[in-house]
Amino acid sequence: MKHLKYKAMFGRYQPWHRGHRWLLMQLLRDTDYGVWIGVRDVTPDKDNLYAPKTVVANIKTEIAKALTPNEMERVRVEVIPDLEGVYYGRDVGYNIKELEPPSFISEVSGTKIREENEKTNPNPSSPPTNRFKSKKAVSDGSGKHIQRYADSGE
């Protein structure tokens, strides 16, 4: 694989949901870049149900269902320090961009997912149920069909 520059996503991902997946898919559109998903090293509490290593494992499981093998090769998921912010003193070649998701994505709330999961899943150490997924068959370009989560808004 050629040397890639990376676009970065930082977050707690408590839990990983279709809003995060939407952002990942937008970043993967530019095939000249990889995507680095940095999972903040937060201490588990009521708002952070999962240890960072568990979050990394959950994300890898979810994206393996959604991405082609070629896309998977371009994604890194790692625990990073708990960032307070991202700062720079002058233009040193980094882009800082906010991507504006469609309304059915921007309405997704990790807090609401955690609250709903709390009602239905008494075991917080297991991955949350994400009711925002629907499956759609797509081709990876080789003619082989894969299962990919589609952002249908359902």
N, C-alpha and C positions, 0 to 999 in steps of 0.2 A: 504494500500500500504506500502511496506517495505521502510525503510529509504534508500534514494539514495545519492550517491555522484554525483556531476554534472561535466560535461564537459561544458566549457563556450565558447560562441561566443559573441564578442562585436562589435558593429558597429552603423552606422547611419541608414542604411537600407532605403535609399532615392532613389528609392523605394526598397522594398523586391523583389528579382527576382530569377530566376532559379539557379543562382550561389550560393545564400544564401541557397536556398532549397537543393541544392546538398550537401553543407557542413552539413546542419542539418541531412540529410538522412545518411551521412557517420557516424556522431556521434551517431545516434540512432541505428546503427548496433550492438553496444555493449550494450546488453540488461541489463547489470548490472549497467548502469549509466543513469542518466537523462541528459537533455541539458538545460542549462540556457542561454537564449538569452538576453543579456544586450543591450538595446537601449540607445545610448548616448544622454544625455540631451543637445541638441544643440538648439540654437536660430534659428528659421526659417529665411531663406534668399534665394537667387537665387539657391544655391547648396543644401539647406535643405528646401524643399518646405513644409514639413509637421511637425507639432509640435510633440514632442516625444510621447505624449499620443495617437495621431492619428496614428503614426507609429506602436505602440503596438497593437492598434485595427486592423490595416490593416494586420499585421503579423498573429494575432490570426485568422482572417477570412481566410487568405490564407492557413495556415497550417491545419486548420480544414477541408479544402477540400482535402488535400494531405495525411493526417495521419490517421491511424486507431485509435479507441478510446484508446487502450492500449498505443500507442505511444503518443497520446495527454496527457495522464496522466503523462508522463515522461518529459514534456516540460514546462518550466517557461519562461514567457516573461515579462520583467520589464524595467522601465526607470532606468538608472544608471547615476552617475555623468559623465561629459564629460571628459573621460580619455585622457591624453596626451601620455601615454605609460604604459607598464607593465614591472616591474623591480623586480629582486630578488637578494639577497646578497650571498646566498649559496643554495645548494640543500636542499630544505625543503619539498620535496615530490610532487611538482607540475610538470606536463609535459607541455612543450611549444612545440607544433608541428605545422608545416605547412603541410596541406594536398594538394597534387598536383592534381587539377582537370583535366579532359580530355579537349582537346583544345576547343570543342564547348561550354564548361562551362567557361573556363578561358577567353574567348573572350567577355563574357557578361560584359557590362559597364553600371553602374547606370547613369553615365553622359549622355551616348547616349540615354538611356531610357528616362531620363528627357527631353533632347532636342527634341526627337521625340514626347513626350507627350505634350510638350509646343506648338508644331505646331498643334496638333490635339485636345487638351483638353484645352479650354480657362479658365476652372475653376480649378486652382491648388489645391483647398482644397479637391477635390474628389480624390479617389485613382487612380493611374496611370494605363493606359492600358498596360498590359504586354504581348507583342506579342510572347513571348517565351514559352507559355504554350501549351501543348496538353494533352488531357485526355486519360487515359488507365484504363480499368477495371482490378482490382486485387482482390484477396481474402484476407481477414484479418485472415484467419486460422479457422474461425468458419463456413465457407461455404458461409457466407454473402458477397455479392460483394459491394465494395465501389468504389467511384471515387477517383483516385489518379493521380496527375500530374506526367507525365513521362518526363524525360529529353531525348527527342527524337532528339534534335538538329535541329528541324524544325524552 
